[in-house]
Amino acid sequence: MNLTDAQRRHLRSLAHPRKPVVTLGRHGLSEAVLAELEQALAHHELVKVKVGIGDRDARAEVIHDMCERTGAELVQRIGHVATLFRRNPEAPKVSLEPVS
């Protein structure tokens, strides 16, 4: 799924008040964390993940790996927090179009 700039901007505005629901520690992306992320994406579609490992390059690599393994799209990354989006085809909850 490729998000347009307008959709990405809209998702950023929706994610702004949300808190991270998944936290990665120093042990990295384990199967348990990946399962929790899958569950959060299926339920919420738009989630924030706090990545508390390594330096900037290590975090970028882990976030890229999370997106590949879950099929999620990176909406934005600020410091240690990444916002991910994955559409739930059975029950969409988040609108990709801004309400006028």
ABEGO torsion letter per residue (X at the ends): XBBBAAAAAAAAAAAAABBBABBBBAAEBBAAAAAAAAAAAAAAGBBBBBBBBEBAAAAAAAAAAAAAAAGBBBABBBEABBBBBBBBAABBABBABBBX
